[in-house]
Amino acid sequence: MSELKNVKMEGSNVPAEKIKNPELCKAIEAMQADGSPENINNMISKVVEAKFIMPAMVKQIPNARTKNGQTIMGNSTQVQFRLLENGNNEKFFGVFTDTDELAKWKGAGDAQKVVTDFDSLAEMVSDPKADVMGFVINPFGKSVTFPKPMTIGIKQQRDYLRREKNTLKNGAQIKFSEPDDYPIDMMAALINHFSTEPGVNAAFLRMLEQDGKMSYFIVVDFVGNMEQTFDAIAEVAKPFIDDDNELSMMPFSMEFARNAVKGIEPFYVKQED
């Protein structure tokens, strides 16, 4: 099942036919064969550097604006992307590493090809109006899913590193803190879940503030399937998340995540047999 959805995004001047991601495809295959922290990190680094193809319907919508008392007619661009839907009726953006992968989607035959990148995808996924749970790379091939909490976490890392590099004094800062009130029920549910997941070694919880918005920031030390690990965590935490506190996640293997929890005791540690 799929549908069309209105979203906003920045365009790209790169022709879709020139989009090729052989290194990313190799990294995805390596991660799926061996979900080691090194392979996961390598795959994520390729994703955030990549350009992707999204099938879309692009329309020019007539509009009018007033300037110096005169009405000026013009056009605005409306971009509609087709969404993928899983068995739980959850919707995801579908993106493709190249035109060969795009051709595997029969429903995209009459669509236009829009080139996008990770930052644009993260903004669209984070938009409440989009009503999506993440994005899927090559959904009809060797696919990998980036659930919403993980997408947000990686975007926050990139925003932080860019601000540090550019030393923007007036830019919004990312701040970590301890929760004023620990979400005991959510933590208990997660601890119970982790106890059934042998690949999870430890988990940490911090509060992350960005642009005045607070979110729970969960850092997970794990080995194995990244998609299944983060999808399951998001599902367990969902009943405890509200409009005041979003959820973002990141693997402990990423330097940003390790720095965020330096000196912090994990709320879950795997019990050795």
C-alpha positions in Angstrom: 0.0 0.0 0.0 1.1 3.5 -0.7 -0.2 7.0 -0.9 0.9 10.5 -1.9 2.0 13.1 0.7 2.7 16.8 0.4 6.1 17.8 1.8 8.6 20.6 1.5 12.2 20.0 0.6 15.2 21.7 -1.0 15.7 20.8 -4.7 19.0 19.6 -6.2 20.5 20.4 -9.5 22.2 16.9 -9.8 20.5 14.8 -12.5 19.0 11.6 -11.0 20.6 9.5 -13.7 24.0 10.5 -12.3 23.2 9.3 -8.8 25.3 6.3 -8.0 26.2 4.9 -4.5 28.4 1.8 -5.0 30.3 2.4 -1.7 27.0 2.8 0.3 25.6 -0.4 -1.3 28.7 -2.3 -0.3 28.5 -0.9 3.2 24.8 -2.0 3.5 25.7 -5.5 2.4 28.6 -5.6 4.9 26.4 -4.5 7.8 23.7 -7.0 6.9 26.3 -9.8 6.8 27.9 -8.7 10.0 26.2 -6.2 12.3 29.4 -5.1 14.1 29.7 -1.6 15.4 32.4 -0.9 12.8 30.1 -2.0 9.9 27.1 0.0 11.3 29.2 3.2 11.7 30.6 2.8 8.2 27.2 2.4 6.7 25.8 5.4 8.6 28.7 7.5 7.5 28.0 6.6 3.8 24.3 7.4 4.3 24.8 10.9 5.6 27.2 11.7 2.7 25.0 10.2 0.0 22.5 11.6 -2.5 19.4 9.7 -3.1 16.5 9.5 -5.6 12.9 9.9 -4.6 10.0 9.3 -7.0 7.7 12.3 -6.9 4.9 14.2 -8.5 6.0 17.9 -9.0 3.2 20.4 -9.8 3.2 24.1 -10.5 0.4 25.7 -8.5 -0.8 29.2 -9.6 -0.8 31.8 -6.8 -1.0 35.5 -6.5 0.9 38.1 -4.3 0.6 41.8 -3.9 3.5 44.2 -4.5 3.2 48.0 -4.6 -0.6 47.7 -4.7 -0.5 45.4 -7.7 -1.4 41.8 -7.9 1.3 39.6 -9.4 0.5 36.1 -10.6 3.1 33.4 -10.1 3.6 29.8 -9.5 4.7 27.8 -6.4 6.0 24.2 -6.6 4.1 21.4 -4.9 6.1 18.2 -4.4 4.3 15.0 -3.5 6.1 11.8 -2.5 4.8 8.3 -2.5 4.9 6.7 0.9 5.6 3.0 1.7 3.4 1.3 4.2 4.3 -1.7 6.3 2.1 -4.4 7.8 1.4 -2.2 10.9 0.1 0.6 8.7 3.2 2.7 9.5 4.4 5.0 6.7 8.0 5.5 5.5 9.6 7.6 2.8 11.3 5.4 0.1 14.6 6.5 -1.3 16.9 4.8 -3.9 20.7 4.6 -4.4 20.4 4.7 -8.2 18.0 4.4 -11.1 18.4 0.6 -11.2 17.0 0.3 -7.7 14.3 2.8 -8.5 13.2 0.7 -11.5 12.4 -2.2 -9.1 9.4 -0.1 -7.8 6.7 -0.7 -10.4 4.6 2.1 -8.9 7.3 4.7 -9.7 7.3 4.3 -13.5 5.3 7.5 -14.2 6.9 9.6 -11.4 9.5 12.3 -11.6 12.9 11.8 -10.0 13.8 14.2 -7.2 17.4 14.1 -5.8 17.6 14.5 -2.0 20.1 13.9 0.8 20.1 12.8 4.5 19.6 16.3 6.0 16.5 16.9 3.8 15.2 13.4 4.7 15.7 14.0 8.4 13.8 17.3 8.2 10.9 15.7 6.4 10.8 12.7 8.8 10.9 15.1 11.8 8.0 17.2 10.4 4.8 16.2 12.3 2.7 17.0 9.3 4.5 14.2 7.3 3.2 11.5 9.7 6.0 9.1 8.8 8.0 6.7 10.9 11.3 7.0 9.0 12.8 6.2 5.6 13.8 3.1 3.8 16.8 2.8 1.4 16.2 0.5 -1.6 13.0 -0.9 -0.2 12.7 -3.4 -3.1 16.3 -4.6 -2.9 18.8 -5.0 -0.1 17.0 -2.5 2.0 17.9 -0.8 5.3 15.4 1.2 7.4 16.2 4.3 9.4 13.4 4.7 12.0 12.4 8.2 13.1 14.2 8.2 16.5 17.5 7.2 15.0 17.2 9.6 12.1 16.6 12.5 14.5 19.5 11.4 16.7 21.9 11.4 13.7 20.6 14.7 12.5 21.2 16.2 16.0 24.8 14.9 15.9 25.4 16.5 12.5 23.9 19.8 13.6 26.1 19.8 16.7 29.3 19.0 14.8 28.5 21.7 12.2 28.0 24.3 14.9 31.2 23.4 16.6 33.1 23.5 13.3 31.7 26.9 12.3 31.7 28.3 15.9 28.3 30.0 15.4 28.0 32.0 18.6 24.3 32.8 17.9 23.4 29.3 16.7 21.1 27.1 18.7 23.1 24.9 21.1 22.6 21.2 21.9 22.6 20.6 25.7 22.6 17.4 27.6 21.3 17.0 31.1 19.8 14.6 33.6 16.0 14.2 33.5 14.2 16.3 36.2 11.8 13.4 36.6 13.1 10.1 35.5 10.6 8.2 33.2 10.5 5.2 35.5 7.8 3.4 33.7 9.6 3.7 30.3 12.9 2.7 31.8 11.3 -0.3 33.4 9.7 -1.4 30.1 13.0 -0.9 28.3 15.0 -2.9 30.9 12.5 -5.7 30.6 12.8 -5.6 26.8 16.6 -5.5 26.9 16.8 -8.5 29.2 15.3 -10.5 26.3 17.7 -9.1 23.7 21.2 -10.8 24.0 22.7 -8.4 21.5 22.2 -5.4 23.8 25.0 -4.8 26.2 24.1 -1.5 27.9 21.8 1.5 27.5 22.1 5.1 28.7 19.5 7.8 29.1 20.0 11.6 28.9 17.8 14.6 28.2 18.8 16.5 25.0 17.7 20.1 24.5 17.9 21.6 21.0 16.1 24.8 19.9 14.2 24.8 23.1 12.8 21.3 22.4 13.5 18.5 24.9 13.8 14.9 23.9 14.9 11.6 25.6 18.2 10.6 24.2 18.9 6.9 24.4 22.4 5.5 23.7 22.5 1.8 23.1 25.6 -0.4 23.1 24.7 -3.4 21.0 25.8 -5.8 18.3 23.5 -7.3 15.7 20.8 -6.0 13.4 20.5 -2.2 13.7 17.0 -1.9 12.2 15.5 -4.5 14.5 17.2 -3.2 17.6 16.1 0.4 17.1 12.6 -0.5 15.8 12.0 -2.6 18.9 13.2 0.1 21.3 10.9 2.7 19.6 8.0 0.4 19.8 8.5 -0.2 23.6 9.0 3.5 24.3 6.1 4.7 22.2 3.4 4.6 25.0 5.6 6.8 27.2 6.4 9.5 24.6 4.3 12.7 24.3 4.5 16.1 22.7 6.7 17.5 25.5 9.4 14.9 25.1 10.4 13.3 21.8 12.7 10.3 21.5 16.0 10.1 19.7 18.5 7.2 19.7 22.1 6.5 18.7 24.5 3.6 18.8 27.2 3.8 21.5 29.8 3.1 18.8 29.4 6.6 17.5 31.7 9.1 19.0 29.0 11.7 19.6 27.0 9.2 21.6 30.0 8.1 23.7 30.8 11.8 24.5 27.1 12.4 25.5 27.2 9.7 28.1 30.8 10.0 29.3 30.8 9.6 33.1 27.1 8.6 33.1 26.0 5.2 34.5 23.9 3.1 32.2 20.4 2.4 33.3 20.7 -1.1 31.8 23.7 -3.5 31.8 23.6 -7.0 30.4 23.9 -9.6 33.1 26.6 -12.1 32.4 25.8 -15.8 32.8 
